[in-house]
Amino acid sequence: MRIITLACSLAALIVASPLSAQTLNVASAGDQNMVDYVKDYLGPMFEKAHPGVKVVSVGTGPGDSGSQKIYEKLDAQKGAAATDFDVLVIHQKAAGQMVKEGLLNKYTANVDTAKLATGDAAKNALGTDVTGYVIPMFQSQTALAYNADMVKTPPATFAELADWAKKNPKQFGYNGIKGGMSGVSFVAGWVYAFGGDADKLIQGPYDANTKASWDKAFGELKEFNKNAVITPGNAGTLDMLNRGEIAIGPVWVDMFYSWQADGKLPPNMKLKLVSPGMPGQPMYYAVPEKSAQKKLAEAFIALATSPQVQADGIVKKFNWYPGIDAKNLEGKLDKAAWDKLFTDVTPAELAKNGKPFPIAPYFNDILEGYEKKVAN
Protein backbone atom coordinates (compact mmCIF):
# COMPACT_ATOMS: atom_id res chain seq x y z
CA MET A 1 0.00 0.00 0.00
CA ARG A 2 2.84 2.34 0.90
CA ILE A 3 4.54 1.57 -2.44
CA ILE A 4 1.33 2.37 -4.36
CA THR A 5 0.90 5.63 -2.43
CA LEU A 6 4.50 6.63 -3.11
CA ALA A 7 4.12 5.85 -6.80
CA CYS A 8 0.92 7.89 -6.99
CA SER A 9 2.63 10.77 -5.21
CA LEU A 10 5.51 10.74 -7.69
CA ALA A 11 3.10 10.62 -10.61
CA ALA A 12 1.16 13.56 -9.19
CA LEU A 13 4.40 15.49 -8.73
CA ILE A 14 5.40 14.89 -12.35
CA VAL A 15 1.98 15.99 -13.62
CA ALA A 16 2.04 19.09 -11.40
CA SER A 17 5.50 20.11 -12.62
CA PRO A 18 5.42 19.78 -16.42
CA LEU A 19 8.28 22.23 -16.90
CA SER A 20 10.68 20.42 -14.59
CA ALA A 21 12.17 18.31 -17.36
CA GLN A 22 12.09 20.92 -20.14
CA THR A 23 15.34 21.84 -21.81
CA LEU A 24 15.65 24.32 -24.65
CA ASN A 25 18.70 23.56 -26.78
CA VAL A 26 20.06 26.57 -28.66
CA ALA A 27 22.69 25.89 -31.32
CA SER A 28 24.71 28.92 -32.45
CA ALA A 29 27.05 29.14 -35.41
CA GLY A 30 29.60 31.94 -35.10
CA ASP A 31 32.34 32.96 -32.73
CA GLN A 32 32.36 32.31 -28.99
CA ASN A 33 30.60 35.61 -28.31
CA MET A 34 27.52 34.16 -30.01
CA VAL A 35 27.47 31.23 -27.61
CA ASP A 36 28.15 33.46 -24.62
CA TYR A 37 25.31 35.81 -25.57
CA VAL A 38 22.84 32.96 -25.13
CA LYS A 39 24.59 31.30 -22.20
CA ASP A 40 25.26 34.40 -20.12
CA TYR A 41 22.56 36.86 -21.18
CA LEU A 42 19.52 35.51 -23.01
CA GLY A 43 19.42 32.10 -21.33
CA PRO A 44 19.26 33.32 -17.72
CA MET A 45 16.67 35.96 -18.69
CA PHE A 46 14.46 33.35 -20.35
CA GLU A 47 14.89 30.87 -17.49
CA LYS A 48 13.78 33.53 -15.00
CA ALA A 49 10.62 34.16 -17.00
CA HIS A 50 10.00 30.41 -17.46
CA PRO A 51 10.69 28.62 -14.14
CA GLY A 52 11.76 25.04 -14.62
CA VAL A 53 13.15 25.56 -18.10
CA LYS A 54 16.87 25.10 -18.72
CA VAL A 55 18.48 26.81 -21.70
CA VAL A 56 21.53 24.97 -23.04
CA SER A 57 23.80 26.92 -25.39
CA VAL A 58 25.90 24.98 -27.90
CA GLY A 59 28.42 26.47 -30.34
CA THR A 60 29.22 24.83 -33.66
CA GLY A 61 32.08 27.09 -34.75
CA PRO A 62 32.69 30.31 -36.70
CA GLY A 63 31.75 31.14 -40.26
CA ASP A 64 29.56 29.23 -42.68
CA SER A 65 31.20 26.00 -41.55
CA GLY A 66 29.47 26.42 -38.17
CA SER A 67 26.08 26.68 -39.88
CA GLN A 68 27.03 23.73 -42.09
CA LYS A 69 27.49 21.57 -38.97
CA ILE A 70 23.98 22.50 -37.83
CA TYR A 71 22.63 21.63 -41.28
CA GLU A 72 24.39 18.27 -41.20
CA LYS A 73 22.88 17.46 -37.81
CA LEU A 74 19.34 18.33 -38.96
CA ASP A 75 19.83 16.42 -42.20
CA ALA A 76 21.07 13.35 -40.33
CA GLN A 77 18.03 13.46 -38.03
CA LYS A 78 15.39 13.83 -40.75
CA GLY A 79 14.09 10.35 -39.94
CA ALA A 80 14.04 10.89 -36.17
CA ALA A 81 11.01 11.94 -34.14
CA ALA A 82 12.81 15.08 -32.96
CA THR A 83 16.11 16.82 -33.58
CA ASP A 84 18.64 17.65 -30.86
CA PHE A 85 18.21 21.41 -31.40
CA ASP A 86 15.23 23.67 -30.67
CA VAL A 87 16.50 27.13 -31.63
CA LEU A 88 19.10 27.84 -34.30
CA VAL A 89 21.35 30.84 -34.86
CA ILE A 90 22.56 30.47 -38.45
CA HIS A 91 24.04 32.30 -41.42
CA GLN A 92 22.16 33.25 -44.57
CA LYS A 93 23.69 30.60 -46.80
CA ALA A 94 22.65 27.71 -44.57
CA ALA A 95 19.22 29.21 -43.90
CA GLY A 96 18.38 29.21 -47.60
CA GLN A 97 19.49 25.62 -48.00
CA MET A 98 17.55 24.47 -44.93
CA VAL A 99 14.37 26.16 -46.15
CA LYS A 100 14.69 24.53 -49.56
CA GLU A 101 15.13 21.10 -47.96
CA GLY A 102 12.24 21.44 -45.51
CA LEU A 103 14.42 21.39 -42.40
CA LEU A 104 13.04 24.60 -40.86
CA ASN A 105 9.68 25.37 -39.31
CA LYS A 106 7.63 28.28 -40.69
CA TYR A 107 7.14 29.89 -37.29
CA THR A 108 7.26 33.68 -37.53
CA ALA A 109 3.47 34.13 -37.78
CA ASN A 110 3.39 32.95 -34.16
CA VAL A 111 5.93 35.56 -32.98
CA ASP A 112 4.67 39.15 -32.74
CA THR A 113 8.15 40.68 -32.96
CA ALA A 114 8.53 39.30 -36.49
CA LYS A 115 6.46 42.31 -37.60
CA LEU A 116 9.25 44.60 -36.36
CA ALA A 117 11.77 43.24 -38.90
CA THR A 118 10.63 44.52 -42.29
CA GLY A 119 13.96 44.76 -44.13
CA ASP A 120 14.97 42.63 -47.08
CA ALA A 121 17.20 40.46 -44.88
CA ALA A 122 14.11 39.07 -43.14
CA LYS A 123 12.79 37.80 -46.47
CA ASN A 124 15.79 37.09 -48.67
CA ALA A 125 18.84 34.97 -47.88
CA LEU A 126 21.36 35.14 -50.73
CA GLY A 127 18.62 34.83 -53.32
CA THR A 128 16.39 32.34 -51.45
CA ASP A 129 12.95 33.37 -50.16
CA VAL A 130 13.03 32.69 -46.40
CA THR A 131 9.87 34.63 -45.50
CA GLY A 132 8.26 33.13 -42.41
CA TYR A 133 11.22 30.94 -41.48
CA VAL A 134 13.65 33.44 -39.94
CA ILE A 135 13.90 36.61 -37.87
CA PRO A 136 17.23 38.46 -37.92
CA MET A 137 19.09 38.26 -34.62
CA PHE A 138 21.22 41.22 -35.66
CA GLN A 139 22.69 42.91 -38.69
CA SER A 140 26.47 42.82 -38.94
CA GLN A 141 29.04 44.55 -41.08
CA THR A 142 32.70 44.11 -41.91
CA ALA A 143 35.21 46.92 -42.34
CA LEU A 144 38.96 47.38 -42.33
CA ALA A 145 40.43 47.98 -38.88
CA TYR A 146 43.68 49.91 -38.87
CA ASN A 147 46.25 51.24 -36.45
CA ALA A 148 46.01 55.02 -36.78
CA ASP A 149 49.56 55.46 -35.43
CA MET A 150 50.94 53.21 -38.16
CA VAL A 151 48.57 54.24 -40.96
CA LYS A 152 48.07 57.99 -41.08
CA THR A 153 45.93 57.95 -44.24
CA PRO A 154 44.02 54.67 -44.57
CA PRO A 155 43.19 53.32 -48.03
CA ALA A 156 39.73 54.41 -49.14
CA THR A 157 39.30 51.84 -51.92
CA PHE A 158 40.37 48.27 -52.67
CA ALA A 159 42.69 49.62 -55.37
CA GLU A 160 44.38 51.93 -52.86
CA LEU A 161 44.67 49.01 -50.43
CA ALA A 162 46.42 46.89 -53.06
CA ASP A 163 48.94 49.69 -53.64
CA TRP A 164 49.39 50.17 -49.89
CA ALA A 165 50.10 46.45 -49.36
CA LYS A 166 52.85 46.52 -52.02
CA LYS A 167 54.53 49.41 -50.22
CA ASN A 168 54.00 47.86 -46.77
CA PRO A 169 54.53 44.09 -47.12
CA LYS A 170 53.19 41.83 -44.38
CA GLN A 171 51.34 44.71 -42.72
CA PHE A 172 47.92 43.64 -44.00
CA GLY A 173 46.37 40.46 -42.61
CA TYR A 174 43.19 38.44 -43.15
CA ASN A 175 42.13 34.85 -42.62
CA GLY A 176 41.59 33.88 -46.26
CA ILE A 177 38.31 31.96 -46.35
CA LYS A 178 39.09 29.69 -43.40
CA GLY A 179 38.13 30.14 -39.76
CA GLY A 180 35.75 33.07 -40.00
CA MET A 181 33.63 35.24 -42.23
CA SER A 182 35.67 38.46 -42.03
CA GLY A 183 38.13 36.99 -44.53
CA VAL A 184 35.32 35.65 -46.71
CA SER A 185 33.83 39.14 -46.72
CA PHE A 186 37.15 40.61 -47.82
CA VAL A 187 37.41 38.13 -50.69
CA ALA A 188 33.84 38.86 -51.80
CA GLY A 189 34.58 42.59 -51.62
CA TRP A 190 37.69 42.06 -53.75
CA VAL A 191 35.59 40.33 -56.44
CA TYR A 192 33.02 43.14 -56.22
CA ALA A 193 35.85 45.63 -56.78
CA PHE A 194 37.80 43.87 -59.53
CA GLY A 195 35.56 41.14 -60.94
CA GLY A 196 33.02 43.11 -62.92
CA ASP A 197 29.33 43.68 -62.20
CA ALA A 198 28.90 43.55 -58.42
CA ASP A 199 25.17 44.26 -58.59
CA LYS A 200 24.65 41.16 -60.71
CA LEU A 201 26.41 39.03 -58.09
CA ILE A 202 24.18 40.44 -55.36
CA GLN A 203 20.86 40.49 -57.19
CA GLY A 204 21.20 37.72 -59.80
CA PRO A 205 20.13 36.08 -61.98
CA TYR A 206 22.83 33.45 -61.87
CA ASP A 207 24.94 32.84 -64.95
CA ALA A 208 27.48 30.03 -64.59
CA ASN A 209 29.71 31.67 -67.20
CA THR A 210 30.23 34.77 -65.08
CA LYS A 211 32.95 33.20 -62.96
CA ALA A 212 35.23 32.99 -65.99
CA SER A 213 35.48 36.78 -65.90
CA TRP A 214 37.05 36.68 -62.41
CA ASP A 215 40.36 35.11 -63.46
CA LYS A 216 42.19 38.43 -63.55
CA ALA A 217 40.77 39.46 -60.15
CA PHE A 218 41.82 36.13 -58.58
CA GLY A 219 45.27 36.38 -60.17
CA GLU A 220 45.71 39.84 -58.66
CA LEU A 221 44.50 38.56 -55.28
CA LYS A 222 47.03 35.71 -55.41
CA GLU A 223 49.73 38.32 -56.02
CA PHE A 224 48.30 40.51 -53.24
CA ASN A 225 48.50 37.57 -50.82
CA LYS A 226 52.28 37.46 -51.25
CA ASN A 227 52.40 40.76 -49.35
CA ALA A 228 49.70 39.74 -46.84
CA VAL A 229 49.65 37.68 -43.65
CA ILE A 230 47.06 34.90 -43.39
CA THR A 231 45.67 35.09 -39.86
CA PRO A 232 44.11 32.21 -37.87
CA GLY A 233 40.55 33.58 -37.94
CA ASN A 234 38.33 36.51 -36.97
CA ALA A 235 39.83 36.74 -33.50
CA GLY A 236 43.29 36.03 -34.88
CA THR A 237 43.15 39.14 -37.07
CA LEU A 238 42.19 41.26 -34.06
CA ASP A 239 44.93 39.65 -31.97
CA MET A 240 47.57 40.51 -34.54
CA LEU A 241 46.28 44.07 -34.83
CA ASN A 242 46.41 44.40 -31.05
CA ARG A 243 50.00 43.18 -30.91
CA GLY A 244 51.07 45.46 -33.76
CA GLU A 245 52.03 42.50 -35.96
CA ILE A 246 49.83 43.88 -38.73
CA ALA A 247 48.53 47.40 -39.30
CA ILE A 248 45.32 46.73 -41.29
CA GLY A 249 42.87 43.84 -41.48
CA PRO A 250 39.18 43.12 -42.13
CA VAL A 251 37.08 42.65 -39.00
CA TRP A 252 33.48 42.47 -37.90
CA VAL A 253 32.43 45.87 -36.55
CA ASP A 254 30.74 44.36 -33.48
CA MET A 255 33.81 42.31 -32.52
CA PHE A 256 36.02 45.35 -33.02
CA TYR A 257 34.01 47.54 -30.65
CA SER A 258 33.61 44.75 -28.09
CA TRP A 259 37.35 44.10 -28.03
CA GLN A 260 38.03 47.81 -27.74
CA ALA A 261 35.52 48.16 -24.88
CA ASP A 262 37.21 45.24 -23.09
CA GLY A 263 40.65 46.83 -23.45
CA LYS A 264 41.85 44.16 -25.87
CA LEU A 265 42.38 46.73 -28.63
CA PRO A 266 44.08 50.09 -28.06
CA PRO A 267 42.09 53.29 -28.59
CA ASN A 268 44.25 54.19 -31.61
CA MET A 269 42.51 51.47 -33.65
CA LYS A 270 40.00 52.83 -36.16
CA LEU A 271 37.63 51.48 -38.84
CA LYS A 272 37.37 52.21 -42.56
CA LEU A 273 34.67 50.85 -44.87
CA VAL A 274 36.41 50.92 -48.24
CA SER A 275 34.78 51.51 -51.62
CA PRO A 276 33.10 50.01 -53.59
CA GLY A 277 32.06 48.10 -50.49
CA MET A 278 32.37 45.09 -48.22
CA PRO A 279 29.64 42.60 -47.35
CA GLY A 280 27.78 42.25 -44.09
CA GLN A 281 24.99 39.88 -43.16
CA PRO A 282 22.41 39.08 -40.52
CA MET A 283 22.47 36.06 -38.30
CA TYR A 284 19.05 34.41 -38.16
CA TYR A 285 16.92 32.89 -35.45
CA ALA A 286 15.26 29.77 -36.83
CA VAL A 287 13.38 26.75 -35.47
CA PRO A 288 13.99 23.21 -36.79
CA GLU A 289 10.95 21.55 -38.33
CA LYS A 290 11.45 18.67 -35.87
CA SER A 291 12.09 20.70 -32.73
CA ALA A 292 10.46 19.04 -29.74
CA GLN A 293 9.95 22.45 -28.10
CA LYS A 294 8.41 24.65 -30.78
CA LYS A 295 6.31 26.79 -28.42
CA LEU A 296 9.22 27.37 -26.08
CA ALA A 297 11.44 28.14 -29.07
CA GLU A 298 8.96 30.75 -30.31
CA ALA A 299 8.79 32.33 -26.85
CA PHE A 300 12.59 32.43 -26.67
CA ILE A 301 12.89 34.13 -30.05
CA ALA A 302 10.11 36.58 -29.15
CA LEU A 303 12.13 37.64 -26.11
CA ALA A 304 15.38 37.79 -28.07
CA THR A 305 13.88 40.04 -30.76
CA SER A 306 11.92 42.33 -28.42
CA PRO A 307 12.92 46.03 -28.65
CA GLN A 308 14.31 46.21 -25.12
CA VAL A 309 16.48 43.12 -25.49
CA GLN A 310 17.63 44.28 -28.90
CA ALA A 311 18.58 47.64 -27.36
CA ASP A 312 20.25 46.31 -24.22
CA GLY A 313 21.72 43.07 -25.56
CA ILE A 314 22.33 43.52 -29.26
CA VAL A 315 23.40 47.17 -29.40
CA LYS A 316 24.68 48.08 -25.92
CA LYS A 317 26.14 44.77 -24.80
CA PHE A 318 27.54 43.37 -28.04
CA ASN A 319 27.79 46.36 -30.41
CA TRP A 320 25.75 44.69 -33.15
CA TYR A 321 23.28 46.57 -35.32
CA PRO A 322 19.73 45.53 -34.36
CA GLY A 323 18.01 42.71 -36.23
CA ILE A 324 14.63 44.41 -36.01
CA ASP A 325 14.10 47.83 -37.63
CA ALA A 326 16.09 50.44 -35.73
CA LYS A 327 13.07 52.74 -35.38
CA ASN A 328 11.60 50.22 -32.93
CA LEU A 329 14.41 50.99 -30.49
CA GLU A 330 13.23 54.58 -30.09
CA GLY A 331 12.91 55.25 -26.38
CA LYS A 332 14.77 52.02 -25.58
CA LEU A 333 18.26 53.18 -26.52
CA ASP A 334 20.01 56.41 -25.63
CA LYS A 335 21.49 58.46 -28.44
CA ALA A 336 25.07 58.03 -27.21
CA ALA A 337 24.83 54.23 -27.42
CA TRP A 338 23.47 54.35 -30.96
CA ASP A 339 25.95 56.98 -32.14
CA LYS A 340 28.84 54.85 -30.85
CA LEU A 341 28.31 52.44 -33.73
CA PHE A 342 28.80 55.24 -36.24
CA THR A 343 32.00 56.77 -34.84
CA ASP A 344 34.21 55.65 -37.72
CA VAL A 345 31.70 54.37 -40.26
CA THR A 346 29.04 57.00 -40.85
CA PRO A 347 25.43 56.10 -41.72
CA ALA A 348 26.03 57.50 -45.23
CA GLU A 349 29.12 55.30 -45.70
CA LEU A 350 27.26 52.28 -44.38
CA ALA A 351 24.37 52.90 -46.78
CA LYS A 352 26.77 53.31 -49.72
CA ASN A 353 29.43 50.67 -49.04
CA GLY A 354 27.70 48.14 -46.80
CA LYS A 355 26.88 45.34 -49.25
CA PRO A 356 25.04 42.01 -49.01
CA PHE A 357 26.95 38.83 -49.79
CA PRO A 358 26.45 37.44 -53.31
CA ILE A 359 23.51 35.15 -54.04
CA ALA A 360 24.31 31.58 -53.06
CA PRO A 361 25.53 30.15 -56.42
CA TYR A 362 27.87 33.10 -57.01
CA PHE A 363 28.97 32.87 -53.38
CA ASN A 364 29.90 29.22 -53.93
CA ASP A 365 31.72 30.10 -57.14
CA ILE A 366 33.80 32.75 -55.34
CA LEU A 367 34.82 30.33 -52.58
CA GLU A 368 35.64 27.62 -55.12
CA GLY A 369 37.60 30.08 -57.25
CA TYR A 370 39.62 31.24 -54.27
CA GLU A 371 40.57 27.68 -53.37
CA LYS A 372 41.59 26.80 -56.93
CA LYS A 373 43.20 30.02 -58.12
CA VAL A 374 44.38 31.89 -55.01
CA ALA A 375 45.05 29.46 -52.17
CA ASN A 376 46.94 26.92 -54.34
C-alpha positions in Angstrom: 0.0 0.0 0.0 2.8 2.3 0.9 4.5 1.6 -2.4 1.3 2.4 -4.4 0.9 5.6 -2.4 4.5 6.6 -3.1 4.1 5.9 -6.8 0.9 7.9 -7.0 2.6 10.8 -5.2 5.5 10.7 -7.7 3.1 10.6 -10.6 1.2 13.6 -9.2 4.4 15.5 -8.7 5.4 14.9 -12.4 2.0 16.0 -13.6 2.0 19.1 -11.4 5.5 20.1 -12.6 5.4 19.8 -16.4 8.3 22.2 -16.9 10.7 20.4 -14.6 12.2 18.3 -17.4 12.1 20.9 -20.1 15.3 21.8 -21.8 15.6 24.3 -24.7 18.7 23.6 -26.8 20.1 26.6 -28.7 22.7 25.9 -31.3 24.7 28.9 -32.5 27.0 29.1 -35.4 29.6 31.9 -35.1 32.3 33.0 -32.7 32.4 32.3 -29.0 30.6 35.6 -28.3 27.5 34.2 -30.0 27.5 31.2 -27.6 28.2 33.5 -24.6 25.3 35.8 -25.6 22.8 33.0 -25.1 24.6 31.3 -22.2 25.3 34.4 -20.1 22.6 36.9 -21.2 19.5 35.5 -23.0 19.4 32.1 -21.3 19.3 33.3 -17.7 16.7 36.0 -18.7 14.5 33.3 -20.3 14.9 30.9 -17.5 13.8 33.5 -15.0 10.6 34.2 -17.0 10.0 30.4 -17.5 10.7 28.6 -14.1 11.8 25.0 -14.6 13.2 25.6 -18.1 16.9 25.1 -18.7 18.5 26.8 -21.7 21.5 25.0 -23.0 23.8 26.9 -25.4 25.9 25.0 -27.9 28.4 26.5 -30.3 29.2 24.8 -33.7 32.1 27.1 -34.8 32.7 30.3 -36.7 31.7 31.1 -40.3 29.6 29.2 -42.7 31.2 26.0 -41.5 29.5 26.4 -38.2 26.1 26.7 -39.9 27.0 23.7 -42.1 27.5 21.6 -39.0 24.0 22.5 -37.8 22.6 21.6 -41.3 24.4 18.3 -41.2 22.9 17.5 -37.8 19.3 18.3 -39.0 19.8 16.4 -42.2 21.1 13.4 -40.3 18.0 13.5 -38.0 15.4 13.8 -40.7 14.1 10.3 -39.9 14.0 10.9 -36.2 11.0 11.9 -34.1 12.8 15.1 -33.0 16.1 16.8 -33.6 18.6 17.6 -30.9 18.2 21.4 -31.4 15.2 23.7 -30.7 16.5 27.1 -31.6 19.1 27.8 -34.3 21.3 30.8 -34.9 22.6 30.5 -38.4 24.0 32.3 -41.4 22.2 33.2 -44.6 23.7 30.6 -46.8 22.6 27.7 -44.6 19.2 29.2 -43.9 18.4 29.2 -47.6 19.5 25.6 -48.0 17.6 24.5 -44.9 14.4 26.2 -46.1 14.7 24.5 -49.6 15.1 21.1 -48.0 12.2 21.4 -45.5 14.4 21.4 -42.4 13.0 24.6 -40.9 9.7 25.4 -39.3 7.6 28.3 -40.7 7.1 29.9 -37.3 7.3 33.7 -37.5 3.5 34.1 -37.8 3.4 32.9 -34.2 5.9 35.6 -33.0 4.7 39.2 -32.7 8.1 40.7 -33.0 8.5 39.3 -36.5 6.5 42.3 -37.6 9.3 44.6 -36.4 11.8 43.2 -38.9 10.6 44.5 -42.3 14.0 44.8 -44.1 15.0 42.6 -47.1 17.2 40.5 -44.9 14.1 39.1 -43.1 12.8 37.8 -46.5 15.8 37.1 -48.7 18.8 35.0 -47.9 21.4 35.1 -50.7 18.6 34.8 -53.3 16.4 32.3 -51.4 13.0 33.4 -50.2 13.0 32.7 -46.4 9.9 34.6 -45.5 8.3 33.1 -42.4 11.2 30.9 -41.5 13.6 33.4 -39.9 13.9 36.6 -37.9 17.2 38.5 -37.9 19.1 38.3 -34.6 21.2 41.2 -35.7 22.7 42.9 -38.7 26.5 42.8 -38.9 29.0 44.5 -41.1 32.7 44.1 -41.9 35.2 46.9 -42.3 39.0 47.4 -42.3 40.4 48.0 -38.9 43.7 49.9 -38.9 46.2 51.2 -36.4 46.0 55.0 -36.8 49.6 55.5 -35.4 50.9 53.2 -38.2 48.6 54.2 -41.0 48.1 58.0 -41.1 45.9 58.0 -44.2 44.0 54.7 -44.6 43.2 53.3 -48.0 39.7 54.4 -49.1 39.3 51.8 -51.9 40.4 48.3 -52.7 42.7 49.6 -55.4 44.4 51.9 -52.9 44.7 49.0 -50.4 46.4 46.9 -53.1 48.9 49.7 -53.6 49.4 50.2 -49.9 50.1 46.4 -49.4 52.8 46.5 -52.0 54.5 49.4 -50.2 54.0 47.9 -46.8 54.5 44.1 -47.1 53.2 41.8 -44.4 51.3 44.7 -42.7 47.9 43.6 -44.0 46.4 40.5 -42.6 43.2 38.4 -43.1 42.1 34.9 -42.6 41.6 33.9 -46.3 38.3 32.0 -46.4 39.1 29.7 -43.4 38.1 30.1 -39.8 35.8 33.1 -40.0 33.6 35.2 -42.2 35.7 38.5 -42.0 38.1 37.0 -44.5 35.3 35.7 -46.7 33.8 39.1 -46.7 37.1 40.6 -47.8 37.4 38.1 -50.7 33.8 38.9 -51.8 34.6 42.6 -51.6 37.7 42.1 -53.7 35.6 40.3 -56.4 33.0 43.1 -56.2 35.9 45.6 -56.8 37.8 43.9 -59.5 35.6 41.1 -60.9 33.0 43.1 -62.9 29.3 43.7 -62.2 28.9 43.6 -58.4 25.2 44.3 -58.6 24.6 41.2 -60.7 26.4 39.0 -58.1 24.2 40.4 -55.4 20.9 40.5 -57.2 21.2 37.7 -59.8 20.1 36.1 -62.0 22.8 33.5 -61.9 24.9 32.8 -64.9 27.5 30.0 -64.6 29.7 31.7 -67.2 30.2 34.8 -65.1 33.0 33.2 -63.0 35.2 33.0 -66.0 35.5 36.8 -65.9 37.1 36.7 -62.4 40.4 35.1 -63.5 42.2 38.4 -63.5 40.8 39.5 -60.1 41.8 36.1 -58.6 45.3 36.4 -60.2 45.7 39.8 -58.7 44.5 38.6 -55.3 47.0 35.7 -55.4 49.7 38.3 -56.0 48.3 40.5 -53.2 48.5 37.6 -50.8 52.3 37.5 -51.3 52.4 40.8 -49.4 49.7 39.7 -46.8 49.7 37.7 -43.6 47.1 34.9 -43.4 45.7 35.1 -39.9 44.1 32.2 -37.9 40.6 33.6 -37.9 38.3 36.5 -37.0 39.8 36.7 -33.5 43.3 36.0 -34.9 43.2 39.1 -37.1 42.2 41.3 -34.1 44.9 39.7 -32.0 47.6 40.5 -34.5 46.3 44.1 -34.8 46.4 44.4 -31.1 50.0 43.2 -30.9 51.1 45.5 -33.8 52.0 42.5 -36.0 49.8 43.9 -38.7 48.5 47.4 -39.3 45.3 46.7 -41.3 42.9 43.8 -41.5 39.2 43.1 -42.1 37.1 42.6 -39.0 33.5 42.5 -37.9 32.4 45.9 -36.6 30.7 44.4 -33.5 33.8 42.3 -32.5 36.0 45.4 -33.0 34.0 47.5 -30.6 33.6 44.7 -28.1 37.3 44.1 -28.0 38.0 47.8 -27.7 35.5 48.2 -24.9 37.2 45.2 -23.1 40.6 46.8 -23.4 41.9 44.2 -25.9 42.4 46.7 -28.6 44.1 50.1 -28.1 42.1 53.3 -28.6 44.2 54.2 -31.6 42.5 51.5 -33.6 40.0 52.8 -36.2 37.6 51.5 -38.8 37.4 52.2 -42.6 34.7 50.9 -44.9 36.4 50.9 -48.2 34.8 51.5 -51.6 33.1 50.0 -53.6 32.1 48.1 -50.5 32.4 45.1 -48.2 29.6 42.6 -47.3 27.8 42.3 -44.1 25.0 39.9 -43.2 22.4 39.1 -40.5 22.5 36.1 -38.3 19.0 34.4 -38.2 16.9 32.9 -35.4 15.3 29.8 -36.8 13.4 26.8 -35.5 14.0 23.2 -36.8 11.0 21.6 -38.3 11.5 18.7 -35.9 12.1 20.7 -32.7 10.5 19.0 -29.7 10.0 22.4 -28.1 8.4 24.6 -30.8 6.3 26.8 -28.4 9.2 27.4 -26.1 11.4 28.1 -29.1 9.0 30.7 -30.3 8.8 32.3 -26.9 12.6 32.4 -26.7 12.9 34.1 -30.1 10.1 36.6 -29.2 12.1 37.6 -26.1 15.4 37.8 -28.1 13.9 40.0 -30.8 11.9 42.3 -28.4 12.9 46.0 -28.7 14.3 46.2 -25.1 16.5 43.1 -25.5 17.6 44.3 -28.9 18.6 47.6 -27.4 20.3 46.3 -24.2 21.7 43.1 -25.6 22.3 43.5 -29.3 23.4 47.2 -29.4 24.7 48.1 -25.9 26.1 44.8 -24.8 27.5 43.4 -28.0 27.8 46.4 -30.4 25.8 44.7 -33.1 23.3 46.6 -35.3 19.7 45.5 -34.4 18.0 42.7 -36.2 14.6 44.4 -36.0 14.1 47.8 -37.6 16.1 50.4 -35.7 13.1 52.7 -35.4 11.6 50.2 -32.9 14.4 51.0 -30.5 13.2 54.6 -30.1 12.9 55.3 -26.4 14.8 52.0 -25.6 18.3 53.2 -26.5 20.0 56.4 -25.6 21.5 58.5 -28.4 25.1 58.0 -27.2 24.8 54.2 -27.4 23.5 54.4 -31.0 26.0 57.0 -32.1 28.8 54.8 -30.9 28.3 52.4 -33.7 28.8 55.2 -36.2 32.0 56.8 -34.8 34.2 55.7 -37.7 31.7 54.4 -40.3 29.0 57.0 -40.9 25.4 56.1 -41.7 26.0 57.5 -45.2 29.1 55.3 -45.7 27.3 52.3 -44.4 24.4 52.9 -46.8 26.8 53.3 -49.7 29.4 50.7 -49.0 27.7 48.1 -46.8 26.9 45.3 -49.2 25.0 42.0 -49.0 27.0 38.8 -49.8 26.4 37.4 -53.3 23.5 35.2 -54.0 24.3 31.6 -53.1 25.5 30.2 -56.4 27.9 33.1 -57.0 29.0 32.9 -53.4 29.9 29.2 -53.9 31.7 30.1 -57.1 33.8 32.8 -55.3 34.8 30.3 -52.6 35.6 27.6 -55.1 37.6 30.1 -57.3 39.6 31.2 -54.3 40.6 27.7 -53.4 41.6 26.8 -56.9 43.2 30.0 -58.1 44.4 31.9 -55.0 45.1 29.5 -52.2 46.9 26.9 -54.3 
